[in-house]
Each structure stands twice: as structure tokens, then as C-alpha cells.
Amino acid sequence: MTNSITHRTAPYPAESVKTKRQRTFKIMMSAGIGHFIEWFDFGLYGTLAAIIGSNFFASSDPTVALLKSFAVFGSGFLMRPLGGFFFGSMGDRLGRRKVLVTVIVITSFSTFAMGILPTYPNVGLLAPVLLVLIRLVQGFAAGGESSGVITYLAESAQPHRRASLTCWSENFSFMAFVCGSGLVLALTHLLGEPAMNDWGWRIPFLLAAPLGLGGLYMRRNMEDSAEFNLLQKAGKLEHSPLRTTLTTSTRALLFCVGFVVVKAVSSWVLQSFMPSYLSTYLHYSHTDSYLITTLGLLSVAIVMPLAGYLSDRWGRRPLMLFGCGGFILLTYPAMMVMEQGSVAVSVAAMSMLGMLVALFNGGCGAAMAELFPTSLRYGGIAIAYNMTVAVFGGVTPLISGSLIAATGNPLSPAFYVMLTALISFVAVWLAKETAGKKLD
């Protein structure tokens, strides 16, 4: 396997390499900046879950309000499979670019609307109802985002550089989480916790409008992927891609589901559960909670490009298996360390978990893209990815909080992460190596 991958990395002529690198950079930035904005918008809710719970739900118990907020967070993920079916089919029939333009408009509009919602003291039960509706719209749009960017980048990359390019779909999303968490940290520090809880939480959501306009400009001016253009010119597009995917690609769908299980859970544990977990259950201040989370997410963004590079050199399976094994062995000890109350040690523990996320995700996007033919790729990834995220990822904060409430053990969420890591470990172990293969 190593020899075949090495063979495909033969250098191009100097001028050709320069041209290809410039084109690749433009592709990465066009897709990635839009992806950054999309997940900056979508991820803000998780970072601000504790504050949203106190503003939109009537409860004297902050833990109960937080669980209700996590339930609304999960409701957005329930719409992701529907969005995946809708946008996945559209992407395989009409092109990747058109769908990516559409989803960023919907997400930016709904996120801005969340920033101007009235709260429970103002309008009573109408407040959480409106919150749920907006979250459902966000989830529907998100169903077409990650699968679209992974598909677009994979189809625009050279075979021996596919993970190095597709890993940026993950990297831009984690950089968005870092910026979102960092912005909340800065606002909390500048405004103080009372003002942040009262009105300051709205500011990050209101930024969705200008950011969305920037993302829309980038995506409207990018070309469609090279692989899709070739397929379209050859007249080989599928008229019913979803039906064909469900009837001919069952094995690929199952492997894709297996890959995404720990990918979804580990990502949303770090981004959405940890800020509230640290403040509500481990009694860190909100400022320290956001600091720990921000630096933990930053470790993902730093390690991700290296993980993509190594995945292209060594293959998808070794790094993905190492990431799964790390979650199985190290999640519980990492949470034990966080329980000790030291900010510095908690940052180290979060960063270790972040590096495991990066190692798994570095090659995961390319591995998913390599499971499907071009005519079915967008929809195939969208179906498997969003169904799995809805079942496992979206309910991660709610399940984690419920485990603590049921057991009284603040370390119990570690077992959920470990279980999902075991599921993905088995899937990766059974899968064939696909690094360096041609997409069609």
C-alpha cells in the first residue's frame, strides 16, 4: 500500500506545481471561508448554551435550564437528515456550488434572527418556541454544509493530496469554534458576566449578518469542482441520485456511518458540552470555562493540517485507528484531571483530547469521499453523515448531562465517548485503505 501511495506522489514540473498550488489555495479559501462562517454561526449556540438556558427557560435550577437548552440544541440536529436528503440530491443533480451558496444564506439569516429573539421574561413560552423553530431551520441548512464542502474539496484535489485538502473542511470549522469561543471569552471578560448574561450574548449572533454576506460573496465566485464538471460534460449525472445511493451503495453508507460516530461525538463534546460542563458541573468560572475550551479547540486547528498530511503519506486507517484508541484509553483520565480544578491542567487535558480529534478527522473526510462515486458522492456523504450526527452528535450534550444527573458522577460522559470510539474503531478496522485512489 505504501508503494502505491508513494508512486502517486511523483512531482510535477516546477511551473505546473506553482499553478496547481495557487489554484488549490483559491479552492481551499473559497470553500473554507464559507465553511468557517457556517460553523461559527451554528456552533455559537453550544458555546452559549448555559446563558441561553437561563434566558429562554423558566427554572430556578440552572442544571434543569441547561438540560432544556441542550434539548433545543439537539433539535437542530433532528433536521439535519432532512437537509442532507434535500441538499445532497440537489448537489448531485445541480452542482456543489449552488447548494453551498444556498445553505450559507439560510444559516446566516437564522443565526441573526436568534440574536434578536425576545426572551422568556418578555414573552413567556413563545420565546423557547421561536428558539426551537430557528434552531430547526439552522439544522436543515447544516445538513447540506459539511458533506458539500468535503465533496467539493475532495473532487478538487490531486489524489496524493486529497486528505491534505479535505482536512481543511474540518480545520475551518474548528477555527470557527475557536473564534466563537474566543469571542464569547473576550465579551465575558470585557462586559462582565452579569451584562453578558443579560444582553451581551446577542452580539455574536448579530455578527452573522456581515459574516454571511462575506461568505456569500466568496461562494458565488467559486467554480464547481473539477470532477463534477467532467461528469456533467459527459452527461453522466444521476437523475435520481438518492434512490441509486440507497439501492447500490449500502456498504459504503454503513462504513461512512461507522466513521462519523466518534467524529460527531468527540467534536461536539469539545465544542458544545465542555463550556457548560466546566462551569455548571465542575464549578469553573464562565471566563475560565471559555478559556479552557478555546485553547482545547485551538489544538485541533493546529494539529489538523499535519494529520491530513500524514494521512496522505501513511494512509487513512492508521491515524483514524490511533485516534479511536486514544479516545478509548484517555477520555476518562482527561476528565478526571479536569475535575481537579486547575485551569492549566484542564487546558492540557482538553488539548490532548483535541489532538485526538485532529488525528481522526485529518483523514476522515477523504476516507468518506473515497467511498462513493462522483455521481453519488454529495448525497451519499450527506445521508450517512447527517443521520449519524443526528443520532449520536446532536444529543451528545443532552446525553452527557443526563448521565451526570442519573448517576451523580461528573465523569460519566467519558463512557459515552469511549463507546462511540469503539464503534468507529471497529468500522475503520474492517474498512479497506483508500488513500491515493482515483475517485472514479
C-alpha positions in Angstrom: 0.0 0.0 0.0 2.8 2.4 0.9 4.5 1.9 -2.5 1.3 2.7 -4.4 0.7 5.9 -2.5 4.3 6.9 -3.0 4.1 6.2 -6.7 1.2 8.7 -6.9 3.2 11.5 -5.3 5.6 11.9 -8.2 6.4 15.6 -8.6 5.0 17.7 -11.3 7.1 20.2 -13.4 8.0 23.3 -11.4 5.6 25.7 -13.3 2.8 23.2 -13.1 3.3 22.7 -9.4 3.2 26.5 -8.8 0.0 26.8 -10.9 -1.7 23.9 -9.1 -0.7 25.2 -5.7 -2.2 28.6 -6.5 -5.4 27.1 -7.8 -5.6 24.7 -4.8 -5.2 27.6 -2.4 -8.0 29.5 -4.1 -10.3 26.5 -3.9 -9.5 25.9 -0.2 -10.2 29.5 0.7 -13.4 29.9 -1.3 -14.9 26.8 0.2 -13.2 27.1 3.6 -14.1 30.7 4.5 -17.8 30.0 3.8 -17.5 26.8 6.0 -15.9 28.9 8.7 -18.8 31.3 8.7 -21.4 28.5 8.6 -19.9 26.7 11.7 -19.2 30.0 13.5 -22.9 30.6 13.3 -24.1 27.1 14.0 -21.7 26.5 16.9 -22.4 29.6 18.9 -25.5 28.0 20.4 -23.4 25.3 22.0 -20.9 27.7 23.4 -23.6 29.9 24.9 -25.9 27.0 26.0 -25.8 27.9 29.7 -26.7 31.5 29.1 -29.4 30.7 26.6 -30.9 28.2 29.1 -31.2 31.0 31.7 -32.8 33.4 29.3 -35.2 31.2 27.5 -36.4 28.7 30.1 -38.2 29.3 33.4 -36.4 27.3 36.1 -34.8 28.1 39.4 -32.3 25.2 38.9 -29.6 26.1 36.4 -28.9 22.4 35.7 -32.5 21.9 34.6 -32.4 25.1 32.4 -29.1 23.8 30.9 -30.6 20.4 30.0 -33.6 22.2 28.3 -31.1 24.3 26.4 -29.2 21.1 25.3 -32.5 19.6 24.2 -33.1 22.6 21.9 -29.5 22.2 20.7 -30.3 18.6 19.8 -33.5 19.6 18.0 -31.5 21.3 15.3 -29.7 18.1 14.6 -33.0 16.3 14.0 -33.5 18.4 10.9 -30.0 17.6 9.5 -31.0 14.3 7.9 -33.9 16.0 6.0 -31.5 18.7 5.0 -29.0 16.1 3.9 -31.5 14.3 1.7 -32.7 17.5 0.2 -29.4 19.3 -0.4 -27.5 16.0 -1.1 -29.8 15.2 -4.0 -29.6 18.8 -5.2 -25.8 18.8 -5.0 -25.5 15.6 -7.1 -28.0 16.9 -9.7 -27.3 20.6 -10.0 -23.8 21.1 -8.7 -21.8 21.6 -5.4 -21.5 25.4 -5.7 -25.2 26.2 -5.9 -26.0 24.2 -2.8 -23.1 25.7 -0.8 -24.4 29.2 -1.7 -27.9 28.4 -0.6 -27.0 26.9 2.8 -24.8 29.8 3.9 -27.7 32.3 3.2 -30.2 30.2 5.3 -27.8 29.7 8.2 -26.7 33.4 8.4 -30.3 34.6 8.3 -31.5 32.2 11.0 -28.4 32.9 13.3 -29.0 36.7 13.0 -32.7 36.1 13.9 -31.6 34.2 17.1 -29.7 37.3 18.2 -32.9 39.4 18.2 -35.3 36.9 19.8 -37.3 38.0 22.8 -36.5 36.1 26.0 -38.8 34.2 28.4 -39.3 37.2 30.8 -40.5 39.2 27.9 -42.9 36.9 26.0 -43.1 33.7 28.1 -43.5 30.4 26.3 -43.3 32.0 22.9 -39.5 32.5 23.5 -38.5 28.9 23.6 -40.9 28.1 20.8 -39.3 30.6 18.5 -35.8 29.4 19.6 -36.7 25.8 18.6 -38.1 26.9 15.2 -34.9 28.9 14.4 -32.7 26.0 15.5 -34.7 23.7 13.2 -34.0 26.0 10.3 -30.3 26.1 11.2 -30.2 22.3 11.3 -31.9 21.9 8.0 -29.3 24.1 6.3 -26.4 22.5 8.1 -27.5 19.2 6.5 -26.0 20.4 3.2 -22.9 22.1 4.5 -20.2 19.6 5.7 -21.0 17.0 3.2 -20.9 19.6 0.4 -17.5 21.1 1.4 -15.9 17.7 1.9 -17.2 16.6 -1.5 -16.1 19.9 -3.2 -12.6 19.8 -1.7 -12.1 16.0 -2.4 -13.1 16.4 -6.0 -10.8 19.4 -6.5 -7.7 17.7 -5.0 -4.9 15.7 -6.6 -5.1 12.0 -5.4 -1.9 12.2 -3.4 -3.0 15.4 -1.6 -6.7 14.7 -1.0 -6.6 14.4 2.8 -4.3 17.5 3.0 -7.0 19.5 1.2 -10.2 17.9 2.7 -8.9 18.2 6.2 -9.3 22.0 5.9 -13.1 21.4 5.9 -12.6 20.3 9.5 -9.9 22.8 10.2 -12.0 25.8 9.2 -14.9 24.5 11.3 -12.7 24.2 14.4 -11.1 27.6 13.7 -14.7 28.9 13.7 -15.3 27.2 17.0 -12.1 28.8 18.4 -13.2 32.2 17.2 -16.7 31.8 18.5 -15.5 30.6 21.9 -12.8 33.2 21.9 -15.3 36.0 21.1 -17.5 34.8 24.0 -14.5 34.7 26.3 -13.5 38.3 25.3 -17.0 39.6 25.6 -17.4 38.0 29.0 -14.2 39.5 30.2 -15.0 43.0 28.8 -18.6 43.2 29.8 -18.6 41.1 32.9 -20.8 38.0 33.5 -24.0 39.9 34.5 -24.0 42.0 31.3 -23.1 39.1 29.2 -25.9 37.0 30.7 -28.3 39.9 30.2 -27.7 41.2 26.7 -24.0 40.6 25.7 -24.8 37.1 24.4 -26.7 38.6 21.5 -23.6 40.2 20.0 -22.0 37.0 18.5 -25.3 36.1 16.8 -25.8 39.5 15.3 -22.4 39.2 13.6 -23.9 36.5 11.4 -25.3 39.2 9.0 -22.0 40.8 7.9 -20.2 37.5 8.0 -22.8 35.8 5.9 -22.5 38.5 3.2 -18.8 37.9 3.1 -19.3 34.1 2.8 -21.9 34.6 0.1 -19.5 36.7 -2.0 -16.8 34.0 -1.7 -19.1 31.2 -2.7 -20.8 32.9 -5.6 -17.5 33.5 -7.2 -16.0 30.0 -6.9 -16.1 27.4 -9.7 -17.8 24.0 -9.3 -15.5 21.0 -8.6 -13.4 19.6 -11.4 -14.8 16.1 -11.0 -18.4 17.3 -11.2 -17.7 19.4 -14.2 -16.3 16.4 -16.0 -19.3 14.3 -15.1 -21.7 16.9 -16.2 -19.9 17.4 -19.6 -20.0 13.7 -20.1 -23.8 13.6 -19.5 -23.4 11.0 -16.7 -25.3 12.8 -13.9 -27.8 10.7 -12.0 -31.5 11.7 -12.4 -32.4 10.1 -9.0 -29.1 10.0 -7.0 -30.7 9.3 -3.6 -32.6 6.3 -4.9 -29.5 5.0 -6.6 -27.4 5.6 -3.5 -29.8 3.7 -1.2 -30.0 0.8 -3.6 -26.4 0.4 -4.8 -24.2 1.9 -2.0 -25.3 0.2 1.2 -21.9 -1.0 2.2 -20.3 2.5 1.6 -23.1 4.1 3.6 -22.5 1.8 6.6 -18.8 2.4 6.6 -19.4 6.1 6.4 -21.8 5.9 9.4 -19.2 4.0 11.3 -16.5 6.6 10.6 -18.8 9.5 11.6 -19.9 8.2 15.0 -16.9 9.2 17.1 -16.2 12.1 14.8 -19.5 13.7 15.6 -19.5 12.9 19.4 -15.9 14.0 20.1 -16.3 17.2 18.1 -19.5 18.3 19.9 -18.2 17.2 23.3 -15.3 19.6 23.0 -17.2 22.5 21.3 -20.7 22.4 22.9 -20.7 20.3 26.1 -17.4 21.3 27.7 -18.1 25.1 28.2 -21.3 24.3 30.2 -19.8 21.2 31.8 -16.9 23.1 33.2 -19.0 25.9 34.6 -22.1 24.1 35.7 -20.7 20.7 36.9 -17.1 21.4 37.8 -17.7 25.0 39.0 -15.1 26.8 37.0 -16.0 30.5 36.3 -17.5 31.2 32.8 -14.3 33.0 31.9 -12.1 30.0 32.8 -14.5 27.6 31.1 -14.4 29.6 27.8 -10.6 29.9 28.1 -10.1 26.1 28.5 -12.4 25.3 25.7 -10.9 27.9 23.3 -7.4 26.6 23.9 -8.5 23.0 23.5 -10.2 23.7 20.2 -7.1 25.6 19.1 -5.1 22.4 19.5 -7.4 20.8 17.0 -6.8 23.6 14.4 -3.1 23.4 14.9 -2.7 19.7 14.5 -5.3 19.1 11.8 -3.1 20.1 8.7 -0.3 17.8 10.0 -2.8 14.9 10.4 -4.1 15.4 6.8 -0.5 15.4 5.5 0.3 12.2 7.4 -2.9 10.6 6.2 -1.8 11.1 2.6 1.6 9.6 3.4 0.7 6.7 5.7 -3.0 6.1 4.8 -6.4 6.8 6.4 -6.7 3.8 8.6 -3.5 4.2 10.9 -4.4 7.7 12.1 -8.1 7.0 12.4 -7.4 3.9 14.4 -4.9 5.8 16.6 -7.5 8.5 17.3 -10.2 6.0 18.2 -7.8 4.1 20.5 -6.8 7.3 22.2 -10.4 8.2 23.0 -11.0 4.7 24.4 -7.9 4.9 26.7 -7.6 8.6 27.6 -11.0 10.2 27.8 -11.8 9.2 31.3 -8.3 10.1 32.7 -8.6 13.5 30.9 -11.9 14.3 32.6 -10.5 13.1 36.0 -7.8 15.7 35.5 -10.3 18.5 34.7 -12.2 17.6 37.9 -9.1 18.7 40.0 -9.9 22.4 39.4 -6.7 23.6 37.8 -7.1 25.7 34.7 -3.6 25.0 33.4 -4.0 21.2 33.8 -7.5 21.3 32.3 -6.1 23.1 29.3 -3.6 20.4 28.9 -6.3 17.7 29.1 -8.6 19.4 26.6 -5.6 19.9 24.2 -4.8 16.2 24.4 -8.4 15.3 23.5 -8.3 18.0 20.8 -5.2 16.3 19.2 -7.0 13.0 19.2 -9.9 14.7 17.3 -7.4 16.1 14.8 -5.7 12.8 14.2 -9.0 11.0 13.5 -10.5 13.8 11.4 -7.4 14.5 9.4 -8.1 11.7 7.0 -11.8 11.0 7.8 -13.2 13.5 5.2 -11.1 12.0 2.4 -11.9 8.5 3.5 -15.7 9.3 3.3 -15.3 10.9 -0.1 -13.4 7.8 -1.4 -16.3 5.5 -0.5 -18.6 6.9 -3.2 -18.5 7.6 -7.0 -18.7 11.2 -8.1 -22.4 10.9 -9.3 -23.5 9.9 -5.8 -20.8 11.4 -3.5 -22.6 14.5 -2.2 -25.8 12.7 -1.4 -24.0 9.6 -0.1 -22.0 11.5 2.4 -24.9 13.8 3.3 -27.2 10.8 4.1 -24.7 8.9 6.2 -23.1 11.9 7.9 -26.3 13.7 8.9 -28.2 10.6 10.0 -25.2 9.7 12.3 -24.8 13.2 13.6 -28.5 13.4 14.4 -28.5 10.1 16.3 -25.1 10.5 18.1 -23.7 14.0 17.8 -26.6 16.3 18.3 -27.7 14.6 21.5 -24.2 14.5 22.9 -24.6 17.4 25.3 -28.1 16.2 26.4 -26.9 12.6 26.9 -23.8 13.7 28.8 -25.8 16.0 31.1 -28.4 13.3 31.6 -25.7 10.7 32.5 -24.4 13.0 35.2 -27.9 13.7 36.5 -28.8 10.0 36.6 -25.5 8.7 38.1 -24.3 11.7 40.1 -20.9 11.0 38.6 -19.4 14.1 36.7 -17.1 11.8 34.8 -19.8 9.6 33.3 -19.9 11.4 29.9 -16.5 9.8 29.3 -18.1 6.4 28.9 -20.3 7.7 26.0 -17.3 9.0 24.2 -15.4 5.7 24.8 -18.4 3.6 23.5 -18.7 5.7 20.3 -14.9 5.5 19.8 -15.1 1.7 20.0 -17.9 1.6 17.3 -15.7 3.7 15.0 -12.6 1.7 15.7 -14.4 -1.5 14.5 -15.6 0.3 11.4 -12.2 1.6 10.5 -10.6 -1.8 11.2 -12.9 -3.5 8.8 -12.6 -0.9 6.1 -10.1 -1.1 3.2 -7.4 1.5 2.8 -8.4 4.0 0.1 -5.6 6.6 0.3 -4.3 7.7 -3.2 -7.1 6.0 -5.1 -8.8 7.7 -8.1 -12.3 8.9 -7.2 -13.8 7.3 -10.3 
